[in-house]
Amino acid sequence: MPSMRRRVWITLAATICVLGLLPFGSAAADTYGLPPADCQSSVNGSTVTLTCTNRPANQVWYVDSICHSGWVDSEVDGNRVTGNGSSAATCPFSSHPLPPFYFVTVP
């Protein structure tokens, strides 16, 4: 019969494997793409703004940008918008947004 310590390790390993392989819910991932024709991007310093004027009323979306600082790149998301509007993403201190900027829809 396995020792208590061995049973704990086997149970822990099995739990990690099961949790690592099973999805938590059925949440779909956000969808990334280039901005549609009705969207215009603008950059002001470290902030990129994407403004869209012909989005479906129930579509949730935001702008995504890669920020470059010379040594390290990072990714920033803008505020979520439902339908028409503007999403703005601001890069961290001393970095700037690099095109292309992405239009991201939320399921």
N, C-alpha and C positions, 0 to 999 in steps of 0.2 A: 504494500500500500504506500502511495506517495506521501512524503512528509507534508506538513502543513505549509511550509515555506514554498515547496514545489507546487502545490495546488494553487497557492496565491499567485505565483508567477505565471502559471498556465492560464488561470482565469484572467489575469491582467493582459497577457498577450492576446488571448482570444477576443477580449473586449476591444482592445485597440484595433485588431484586424477587422472586426465587424463594424466598428464605428468608422473606420477609414474607408470601407468599401460601400457602405450604405449611405445614400443621400439623405439629408435632413429636409424632408418636404419636397415639393415639386416646383420650387421657385425657378423660373426661367432666368437666364442671364440677360443683362442689358445688351443691346445690339448696337455695334459701332459701325459708322459709315461716314462718307464725305457728306457735307451739308447739301440739302436739296436746293433746287434753283431759287426757291423763294426766300432763302436765308442768305444774309450778308454778314461777313465777319469784319471786325475792326480791332486794331491793337492800339492801346494807349499806355505806353510805359510797360509795366509788367502785367497788365490786364488785357485779356482777349474777351471780346463780347461777340456773341452770335445772336442776331436778331432775325426772327422768322415771321412772315406775314400771312402765310396761307397753310397753316397746319390744321389738321383735324381738331375739332374742339376738345376731344377726350384724349389726345395724344400727349403723353408725358415724355419730356426730353430734356437734355442738358448739353452743354459744350464740354469737351474734354481737350486738354492741351498738354503737350510735353514742354517742360520748362528747362532751359539750358543755362548753366552758370559757368561753363568753362571746364569744370572738373566732374560735376555730377549732374545727371539729368533726373528730373522728377516728373511725376504726372499729377495734374490737378483737375478736379471736376468743378464745373460751374453749378449754380443753383438750378433746381428743377423747375421746369415751366410746363404748364398744361395749356395746350393750344398755342395761339400766337403769343409772341413776347420775346424777351431777351434773357439770355443766360450769360453770366460773366464769371470767368475763372481768373484768379490772381495768382501769379507765380510767387514763390517765396523770395525773400530778400536777395537782391543782387543776381536774380536770374530773369530770363525773358522768354516769352512764349515762342515756340518754333512751329511754323506751318508744316504740314497741313493740320488744321484744327478739325476735330471730329464731332459729328452730330450723333448723339447717343439717345436711343429710345429705350424707355423703361416698360417692361411688360405689365 
